[in-house]
Amino acid sequence: MTLKDLVFKTRSYRRFDESYRIDYKTLEELIGMARLSASGANRQPLKYLVYNSPEDCARVFPSVVWAAYLKEWDGPEPGERPSGYIIVLGDKSITEGFGVDHGIAAQSIMLGATEAGLGGCMIASIKREQLRSELKIPERFEILLILALGKPVEKVIIDDIKDGDVKYWRDGEKKHHVPKRSLSELIIKL
């Protein structure tokens, strides 16, 4: 698979085969890819919580806010929920600012997940205090992202943006459509 193919297949999946369990070693290997990624001033302030048991995944799930554009959808139903989570934390004892480190690390993890036949979703809409309380996350860690992972059961389709509308949507067959701006709109000439 070329890098272009890998990037194209790395979509935001929100429905999974929950019966497919991701082993801890796989999640650890994905974090290994993040570990090797760029970090501002090479501070490497990110830490990770890893969950893959059904019981632990059930503890994380209520703190995730799913798909803001899909107003009628409260998130995946039982059986279609993630079977693994990586929670990205910023260690404030190293630095107070995390810049874009967590975005770089998350993309490395997601590309690795795609290569491993998995899918996932980077989620920043988090009930942070609820999650902190449930998992007993110390205050020295800022909760930056939740990466929900699993074996995808949905099809994600890339569409061209129409009438400036960037909102993703689902069709009658539950296919997830994601509008993207054209390359000519992204590259500007001054």
C-alpha positions as CSV (number, residue, x, y, z in Angstrom):
1,M,0.0,0.0,0.0
2,T,1.4,3.4,-0.9
3,L,1.5,6.3,1.5
4,K,-1.3,8.0,-0.6
5,D,-3.4,4.9,-0.3
6,L,-2.8,4.7,3.4
7,V,-3.8,8.4,3.9
8,F,-6.9,7.9,1.7
9,K,-8.0,4.8,3.7
10,T,-7.4,6.5,7.1
11,R,-10.9,7.9,7.7
12,S,-12.9,8.8,10.8
13,Y,-14.8,5.6,11.5
14,R,-17.5,5.6,14.2
15,R,-19.0,2.2,14.0
16,F,-17.1,-1.0,14.6
17,D,-17.4,-4.8,15.0
18,E,-17.2,-4.7,18.8
19,S,-16.7,-8.5,19.0
20,Y,-13.3,-8.0,17.3
21,R,-10.9,-7.5,20.2
22,I,-7.6,-5.5,19.6
23,D,-4.8,-7.0,21.6
24,Y,-2.7,-4.9,23.9
25,K,0.5,-5.5,21.9
26,T,-1.1,-4.0,18.8
27,L,-2.1,-0.8,20.7
28,E,1.4,-0.7,22.2
29,E,2.9,-0.9,18.7
30,L,0.7,2.0,17.5
31,I,1.9,4.1,20.4
32,G,5.4,3.2,19.4
33,M,4.8,4.9,16.1
34,A,3.7,8.0,17.9
35,R,6.8,7.8,20.1
36,L,9.0,8.1,16.9
37,S,7.0,11.1,15.6
38,A,8.0,14.7,15.7
39,S,7.6,16.7,18.9
40,G,8.0,20.5,19.4
41,A,11.5,21.2,20.8
42,N,11.7,17.4,21.2
43,R,10.1,17.7,24.6
44,Q,8.0,14.6,24.1
45,P,5.3,15.6,26.7
46,L,2.7,13.1,25.6
47,K,1.6,10.1,27.7
48,Y,-1.0,7.5,26.8
49,L,-3.7,5.4,28.5
50,V,-4.5,2.2,26.8
51,Y,-7.8,0.3,27.1
52,N,-8.8,-2.9,25.3
53,S,-11.0,-4.9,27.6
54,P,-14.8,-4.7,27.2
55,E,-15.0,-3.6,30.9
56,D,-12.5,-0.8,30.4
57,C,-14.0,0.3,27.1
58,A,-17.4,0.6,28.7
59,R,-15.8,3.0,31.3
60,V,-14.4,5.3,28.5
61,F,-17.4,5.2,26.2
62,P,-19.8,7.5,28.2
63,S,-17.2,10.3,28.1
64,V,-17.0,10.4,24.3
65,V,-19.1,12.9,22.4
66,W,-19.8,11.4,19.0
67,A,-20.4,13.1,15.6
68,A,-21.7,16.6,16.3
69,Y,-23.1,17.0,12.8
70,L,-25.3,13.9,13.2
71,K,-27.8,15.5,15.6
72,E,-30.1,12.4,15.7
73,W,-27.3,10.0,16.5
74,D,-26.0,9.5,20.1
75,G,-23.1,7.3,19.0
76,P,-22.5,3.7,18.2
77,E,-25.0,1.1,19.5
78,P,-23.9,-1.9,21.6
79,G,-22.1,-4.3,19.2
80,E,-20.8,-1.4,17.1
81,R,-18.7,0.4,19.8
82,P,-14.9,0.6,19.8
83,S,-12.9,-2.3,21.1
84,G,-9.9,-0.2,22.0
85,Y,-9.1,3.3,23.2
86,I,-5.9,5.2,23.4
87,I,-6.3,8.4,25.4
88,V,-3.6,11.0,24.7
89,L,-2.5,13.1,27.6
90,G,-0.2,16.0,27.9
91,D,2.1,15.9,30.9
92,K,2.1,19.4,32.4
93,S,5.2,18.5,34.5
94,I,7.2,18.6,31.2
95,T,5.5,21.6,29.6
96,E,2.3,23.6,29.9
97,G,1.8,23.8,26.1
98,F,1.5,20.8,23.8
99,G,1.3,22.6,20.5
100,V,0.4,20.2,17.7
101,D,2.3,17.2,19.2
102,H,-1.0,15.3,19.9
103,G,-2.2,15.8,16.3
104,I,1.0,14.5,14.9
105,A,1.0,11.6,17.3
106,A,-2.6,10.8,16.7
107,Q,-2.2,10.8,12.9
108,S,0.8,8.4,13.2
109,I,-1.3,6.1,15.3
110,M,-4.3,6.3,12.9
111,L,-2.1,5.6,9.9
112,G,-0.6,2.6,11.7
113,A,-4.1,1.4,12.7
114,T,-5.2,1.5,9.0
115,E,-2.1,-0.4,8.0
116,A,-3.0,-3.1,10.6
117,G,-6.5,-3.4,9.2
118,L,-8.2,-1.3,11.9
119,G,-9.9,2.0,11.8
120,G,-10.6,4.7,14.3
121,C,-11.7,8.2,15.1
122,M,-9.7,11.1,16.7
123,I,-12.1,12.7,19.2
124,A,-11.5,16.0,21.0
125,S,-15.1,16.4,22.1
126,I,-14.7,14.8,25.5
127,K,-16.5,15.0,28.8
128,R,-13.1,15.7,30.4
129,E,-14.0,16.0,34.0
130,Q,-16.2,12.9,33.8
131,L,-13.4,10.9,32.2
132,R,-10.8,12.2,34.7
133,S,-13.1,11.1,37.6
134,E,-13.9,7.7,36.1
135,L,-10.3,6.8,35.2
136,K,-8.7,8.7,38.2
137,I,-6.5,10.7,35.9
138,P,-4.2,13.0,38.0
139,E,-4.5,16.7,37.5
140,R,-0.9,16.9,36.1
141,F,-2.2,15.4,32.9
142,E,-4.2,17.4,30.4
143,I,-6.7,15.2,28.5
144,L,-6.0,16.0,24.8
145,L,-7.6,13.4,22.6
146,I,-9.4,10.0,22.7
147,L,-8.6,7.7,19.8
148,A,-11.4,5.2,19.4
149,L,-10.3,2.1,17.6
150,G,-11.7,-1.1,16.2
151,K,-12.5,-3.1,13.1
152,P,-14.7,-0.7,11.0
153,V,-18.2,-1.9,9.9
154,E,-19.1,1.3,8.0
155,K,-18.2,2.7,4.6
156,V,-16.8,6.2,4.5
157,I,-17.2,8.0,1.2
158,I,-15.3,11.2,0.2
159,D,-17.5,13.7,-1.6
160,D,-16.8,17.1,-3.2
161,I,-18.1,20.0,-1.1
162,K,-21.4,21.4,-2.5
163,D,-22.5,24.9,-1.7
164,G,-19.8,25.3,0.9
165,D,-21.3,22.7,3.2
166,V,-18.6,20.8,5.1
167,K,-21.0,18.8,7.3
168,Y,-20.6,15.0,7.1
169,W,-23.8,13.0,6.8
170,R,-25.1,9.5,6.5
171,D,-27.3,8.2,3.6
172,G,-30.2,5.7,3.9
173,E,-27.7,2.8,3.7
174,K,-25.7,4.2,6.7
175,K,-22.8,5.1,4.4
176,H,-20.9,8.0,6.0
177,H,-20.2,10.8,3.5
178,V,-17.4,13.3,4.2
179,P,-17.3,16.5,1.9
180,K,-13.7,17.6,1.1
181,R,-12.6,20.9,-0.4
182,S,-10.9,20.6,-3.8
183,L,-7.2,20.9,-4.2
184,S,-7.6,24.0,-6.3
185,E,-9.4,25.6,-3.4
186,L,-6.7,24.7,-1.0
187,I,-3.7,26.0,-2.9
188,I,-3.7,29.8,-3.1
189,K,-1.5,32.1,-5.1
190,L,-0.6,35.5,-3.8
